[in-house]
């Protein structure tokens, strides 16, 4: 019976449901190798154009993960980094994290992406 332990799964999930909830505030979500606390912070940014935004996180020592989606001027959702075609460098874009900001980098840049109107970003990090 493939779902014989579903009640146990539900109990574990229920006890840890907060781990699956995103927040614009810093949240401790687990432990890294060696016992350091892993934190997560999520962002929902609306602005035009989007070039960078302050993440408001003090003391980042390592970025473990960054998921980043941008809604472009054509109302399409695109992940960054975005690599489109080797023959059309207008569609290359990326994102990186500094000690104070999340920066959207357009290598050459398509106006469609450069005039993005919304960002969803999730950073997981150590302090």
C-alpha positions as CSV (number, residue, x, y, z in Angstrom):
1,X,0.0,0.0,0.0
2,X,1.9,3.1,-1.2
3,X,0.2,5.6,1.1
4,X,0.3,3.5,4.3
5,X,2.3,6.1,6.2
6,X,0.5,9.2,5.0
7,X,-0.7,10.0,8.5
8,X,2.9,10.1,9.7
9,X,3.9,12.3,6.8
10,X,1.0,14.7,7.6
11,X,2.1,14.8,11.3
12,X,5.7,15.7,10.3
13,X,4.5,18.2,7.7
14,X,2.1,19.8,10.2
15,X,4.8,20.1,12.8
16,X,7.1,21.8,10.3
17,X,4.6,23.7,8.2
18,X,6.3,27.0,8.9
19,X,9.3,25.8,7.0
20,X,7.2,25.9,3.8
21,X,5.8,29.4,4.5
22,X,7.6,32.3,2.8
23,X,8.0,35.6,4.5
24,X,9.4,39.0,3.8
25,X,11.0,38.8,7.2
26,X,14.1,36.7,7.9
27,X,13.2,33.2,9.0
28,X,15.5,30.4,10.4
29,X,14.7,27.3,8.3
30,X,17.3,24.7,9.2
31,X,20.9,23.9,10.0
32,X,23.9,23.8,7.6
33,X,26.8,21.5,7.8
34,X,28.6,22.2,11.1
35,X,25.4,23.5,12.8
36,X,25.1,27.1,11.3
37,X,21.6,28.3,11.0
38,X,20.2,28.6,7.5
39,X,17.9,31.7,7.0
40,X,15.5,32.5,4.2
41,X,13.9,35.8,3.1
42,X,11.4,36.2,0.3
43,X,10.7,39.3,-1.8
44,X,7.8,40.5,-3.9
45,X,9.0,43.7,-5.6
46,X,6.9,45.9,-7.9
47,X,8.8,48.7,-9.6
48,X,9.8,49.9,-13.1
49,X,12.5,49.4,-14.1
50,X,14.0,47.0,-11.7
51,X,17.8,47.2,-11.5
52,X,18.5,46.4,-7.8
53,X,16.9,46.4,-4.4
54,X,18.2,46.4,-0.8
55,X,17.7,43.1,0.8
56,X,18.0,44.5,4.3
57,X,19.9,41.4,5.7
58,X,22.8,42.3,8.0
59,X,25.8,40.0,8.2
60,X,25.4,37.5,5.3
61,X,28.4,35.2,5.3
62,X,27.3,32.9,2.4
63,X,24.5,32.7,-0.1
64,X,23.3,29.1,-0.4
65,X,20.5,29.7,-2.9
66,X,18.8,32.4,-4.9
67,X,15.6,31.8,-6.9
68,X,14.6,34.7,-9.0
69,X,11.6,35.3,-11.3
70,X,10.9,38.6,-13.2
71,X,7.8,39.6,-15.0
72,X,8.9,41.4,-18.1
73,X,7.2,44.2,-20.1
74,X,5.5,41.5,-22.3
75,X,3.8,40.0,-19.2
76,X,5.9,36.9,-19.4
77,X,7.6,35.4,-16.2
78,X,11.2,34.6,-16.8
79,X,13.8,33.1,-14.4
80,X,17.1,34.9,-14.0
81,X,19.7,34.1,-15.1
82,X,18.1,34.0,-18.5
83,X,20.0,32.8,-21.5
84,X,18.0,32.9,-24.7
85,X,20.0,32.4,-27.9
86,X,23.7,32.4,-28.8
87,X,22.8,34.5,-31.9
88,X,20.8,37.1,-30.0
89,X,22.7,38.6,-27.1
90,X,19.9,41.0,-26.3
91,X,18.3,38.3,-24.1
92,X,21.0,37.7,-21.6
93,X,20.4,38.7,-18.0
94,X,21.5,37.7,-14.5
95,X,21.2,38.5,-10.8
96,X,23.7,38.5,-7.9
97,X,23.7,39.3,-4.2
98,X,26.1,41.8,-2.5
99,X,26.3,42.5,1.2
100,X,23.5,45.1,0.9
101,X,21.7,44.5,-2.4
102,X,20.2,42.1,-4.9
103,X,21.4,43.3,-8.2
104,X,19.7,42.6,-11.6
105,X,22.5,42.6,-14.3
106,X,21.7,43.0,-18.0
107,X,24.7,42.0,-20.0
108,X,23.5,43.6,-23.2
109,X,19.8,43.7,-22.4
110,X,16.5,43.5,-24.1
111,X,14.1,46.3,-23.3
112,X,11.5,43.7,-22.7
113,X,13.4,42.3,-19.7
114,X,14.9,45.7,-18.6
115,X,11.5,47.1,-18.0
116,X,10.4,44.3,-15.8
117,X,7.5,45.1,-13.6
118,X,7.6,42.6,-10.8
119,X,10.1,40.3,-9.1
120,X,9.7,37.3,-6.9
121,X,13.0,36.4,-5.2
122,X,14.0,34.0,-2.5
123,X,17.4,34.1,-0.8
124,X,18.7,31.3,1.5
125,X,21.8,32.2,3.4
126,X,24.1,31.9,6.4
127,X,25.1,34.6,8.9
